[in-house]
Every structure is written in structure tokens, then in C-alpha cells.
């Protein structure tokens, strides 16, 4: 289907959010992905003219859909960033099963590394809007405060939703930007005290492959059930 680019916004250092309007009706589950293809991109490289994005908005926002990405300088992202409002993009989806489990008795624990926050933004926004009973904990790691995308949104949903806890941390404490959350690497000792029922929790990991691997190791150390770990790697973005 054809989607129309409504606009773009910088949501963190080196990170942009794009708003698209797709033909109605459009339905998806929070956490799913879509494929975007630019038919005649302004710039071209060996990576091609299509990309897969997690949808960062909630189903209630449809037929408007938001995606976000780190700006790596690739031809696709430069073409998208410089496209004017109203620009047509081929939109395919939704795809994937990286969605919130149905059994609300089991807590959900999310681990986001950098731009891996996008599916969790969708899930948390949707859970807050629909007042779902699931207990949600988000561990969110970035290098600096400025690179932490969607932080005001997440802080706002934590105030609105008593079932949602945000545990954000940065790895570089030398930044002079204001920061009211944690500082330090997200390892087993960091995450252990924040969740009581590690064995019963459903854990979701999203981010660069190295981050996902590190979090799998940390979850092994805290006693999480490996059969309750779901992953989505953001490679080559």
C-alpha cells in the first residue's frame, strides 16, 4: 500500500522520528514492524531502498504511524530525511510477533538498548491507553541523556500508569546534560533488585546484537527462565 509522509522530527541526538499516514482502516498489534520502500530514492547505495522498522506509535494512532531510526548517513535514511511532506512511500505490514503476552498475571520486563526502544514505546503507550492490567518494567540504556529518545513520553506514561516502571540509565556520566535517572552499565547486578519474580517474568530484549547478547547473559545470572525470553535485534540500522 502507499503511505504518505506527514513529517519528521528529531527525538534525540542522531535520531529522527517519521510520521506516515496509511490508508484506513489499518490495524496492528503494538510491537509489530513494517517495511518501507522508496521507489525512486534521491540517494542510493548497496543497502538498497527498503528497510524494516518497528512501529513506535500505538494502534490508537492509526491511520497515522510513527517509526524512528538512528541517522547513520545511509542513502535510504538521507532520502527519507530530505523527502518533503506528502512524499509517497511503499508501506507493507504489519509483521512480527514481538508483542505483549496475554496473561496479565505474568509481569513483562522490557530491555531496550538505544533505538531498540521503538517497539516498547508502542507497547507501553498502548497498555497505558487501554489501561491494561499487566505489570510493566522497562530497562532503557543509552550512552548519554541527549541520545535517550522518547524519555519525556516514558516519564509521562509512568505518571499515568501505576503498573509501569521506567528504569533508565546512561553509560557516560561525564555529560553535562541534566539527568534524573540512573548511571551505569545495565548488567546483572544493576537489574537484579528491580524485579522480584525473575523466574515468572516474560522478558523482551530489543537493540543492537551485542546488547541483546549481553542482556541474555545478565538474565541467566538473575534466574530468568530462558524460555520466557523474547528478542528482536536491530542490526545494520
ZIDASUL-V420501 format. One line per field, one symbol per residue. psi: psi as a letter, one per 40 degrees, with the letter a starting at -180 (. if undefined). burial: b if it has 16 or more other C-alpha atoms within 10 Angstrom, else e. A space follows every 50 residues. Layout:
BEGIN
psi = ???
burial = ???
END
This chain:
BEGIN
psi = ihihhdiiiheihehihhhihihiihiihheiiihhhhdgidiiaeeaei ihiiheiideeiehhhiiiigeeidddddddeiihehhhhhhaiiiegih idhedhihhihhhbeedddddddddddddefiehhhhhhhhididdegie ddddddddddheehhhgiiidgeeieiiheaihiigadddddeehdgdde ihhhhhaidddddddddddddefihdeehhihhgif.
burial = ebbbbbbbeebbeebbbbbbbbeeeeebbbbbbbbbbbeebeeeeeeebb ebbbbbbbbeebbbbbbbbbbeebbbbbbbbebeeeebbebbebbeebbb eeeeebbbbbbbbbbbbbbbbbbbbbbbeeeebbbbbbbbbbbbbbbbbb beebeebbeebebbbbbbbbbeeeeeeeeeebbebbebeebeeeeeebbe bbbbbbbbbebbeebbebbeebebeeeebbbbbbeee
END
